[in-house]
Amino acid sequence: MNVCRQTCQGTCRTSGVHHGGSGETVTDAEYEARTNRLAHLLRAHGLRRLDHYSIFMDNNSRYLEACGAGERSGVYYTCINSYLTPDELA
């Protein structure tokens, strides 16, 4: 996964999230809105500052949002490799 920032026409910033061949681009505003929504969801499920949760998913733009929501909430998170076998996860 490659994450890059660039200025487009001097006024709008975009965060380019490129995974595989998708070339998906997410603006800073979209990223902020998505991480904010997920941070509120974490709070609604009872997670508070300094609590902990795990992220078990493929590397994609949503993965970055899950990390960002944890950072926004002050919650610790652990990323779990999605290639682990069930025995390795146990």
PyMOL commands that set and color helices and strands:
alter all, ss='L'
color gray80, all
select helices_A, chain A and resi 28-44+61-73+86-89
alter helices_A, ss='H'
color red, helices_A
select strands_A, chain A and resi 2-8+12-18+25-27+52-56+76-80
alter strands_A, ss='S'
color yellow, strands_A
deselect
rebuild
show_as cartoon
